[in-house]
Amino acid sequence: MKDENLSFLYEEIERLRESMHETAKRNGLFHEETVRISQILDYLIVQYQRRIYHIPFDS
């Protein structure tokens, strides 16, 4: 189950990364939609790293 959650999270990160690149090409790096996707992507990457390295979520 844990591996499935990590796989899902990884796939979501990759999907958002591609979406952010397309949005940035279309609208520019500083467009509100690009920034919004980037912020979500940052959050998911941190969650992924915490799970990989077993870092508690309250730190």
C-alpha positions as CSV (number, residue, x, y, z in Angstrom):
1,M,0.0,0.0,0.0
2,K,2.8,2.4,0.9
3,D,4.5,1.8,-2.5
4,E,1.2,2.5,-4.3
5,N,0.8,5.8,-2.5
6,L,4.4,6.8,-3.4
7,S,3.8,5.7,-7.0
8,F,0.6,7.8,-7.2
9,L,2.3,10.8,-5.7
10,Y,5.2,10.4,-8.1
11,E,2.8,10.2,-11.1
12,E,0.9,13.3,-9.9
13,I,4.2,15.2,-9.6
14,E,5.2,14.2,-13.1
15,R,1.7,15.1,-14.4
16,L,1.8,18.6,-12.8
17,R,5.4,19.2,-13.9
18,E,4.3,18.6,-17.5
19,S,1.3,20.8,-17.0
20,M,3.4,23.6,-15.5
21,H,5.8,23.5,-18.4
22,E,2.9,23.8,-20.9
23,T,1.3,26.6,-19.0
24,A,4.6,28.4,-18.7
25,K,5.2,28.1,-22.5
26,R,1.7,29.3,-23.2
27,N,1.3,32.1,-20.6
28,G,4.8,32.8,-19.2
29,L,6.6,32.0,-16.1
30,F,5.0,34.6,-13.9
31,H,1.4,34.0,-15.0
32,E,-0.9,33.3,-12.0
33,E,-1.8,29.8,-13.3
34,T,1.9,28.8,-13.7
35,V,2.7,30.1,-10.2
36,R,-0.3,28.2,-8.8
37,I,0.8,24.9,-10.4
38,S,4.3,25.5,-9.2
39,Q,3.2,26.0,-5.6
40,I,1.2,22.8,-5.7
41,L,4.1,21.0,-7.3
42,D,6.5,22.3,-4.5
43,Y,4.1,21.0,-1.9
44,L,3.8,17.5,-3.5
45,I,7.6,17.2,-3.9
46,V,8.1,18.0,-0.2
47,Q,5.5,15.4,0.7
48,Y,7.2,12.8,-1.5
49,Q,10.6,13.6,0.0
50,R,9.3,13.3,3.5
51,R,7.9,9.9,2.7
52,I,11.0,8.7,1.0
53,Y,13.3,9.9,3.8
54,H,10.9,9.1,6.6
55,I,10.8,12.7,7.9
56,P,7.9,13.4,10.3
57,F,5.2,15.7,9.0
58,D,5.2,17.9,12.0
59,S,8.8,19.1,11.6
